[in-house]
Amino acid sequence: MTVITFLQAILDWLQADPAHVVVAASAVAALSPTPDPGSVAGKLYKVIDLLALNVLQAKDSGGKPNA
């Protein structure tokens, strides 16, 4: 399997059912550390959290903890 075939298989899987977008975004959100909210990665992470349906207090915001 080539890389292009693999990427095409992922795109086909995501297009097969809209729920797959939520599953994929949830996996990315769960496996990646929360970046600083002001950075470019933080803004992209907000979009991933929205696609993963992580709203309100579903996951830490990445800010400094109140100690």
Summary of the structure (lengths in Angstrom):
residues: 67
radius of gyration: 14.5
end to end distance: 49.9
largest distance: 49.9
contacts: 130
relative contact order: 0.14
helix: 58%
strand: 0%
